[in-house]
Amino acid sequence: MLKVLPAVGAIAVATALLLPTASLASTASTMSDEAIQTASVSYADLNLADQHGAGLLQGRIKSAAQQLCGTARPVELDVIKANQTCMLGAVASAQPAFNQAVAAARRGSVTVIQGASLIVTAPIR
């Protein structure tokens, strides 16, 4: 029983670190007048200088995109297509920041502070 409690605590901490928080915004996008929602994805606990850490951050970005875009039921083809378009756009919105953070980490020219995060955006549907 004593070994189970630390394992449960570790799972709870890992889950809290892996799940990005999505905060809805009703601001207009700079590209159009479309309202967007955002999710902040933390990478303060990751080593982006190696493939494993970068891969974990990509997974967090995809998870945040799924939170923002939702999921479609398999029988609704138009909703599935809209969901896929939303997911691709949301993941793409974070790629410049992802690439910059990974490149800086690999050059050794960045000090990651506790609040290090990037932003994923998607239209409000």
Buried (B, 14 or more C-beta within 10 A) or exposed (E): EEEEEEEEEEEEEEEEBBBBEBEEEEEEEEEEEEBBBBBBBBBEBBEBBEEEBBEBBBEBBBBBBBBBBEEBEEEEEEBBEBBEEBBEBBBEBBEEBBEEBBEBBEEEEBEBEEEBBBBBBBBEE
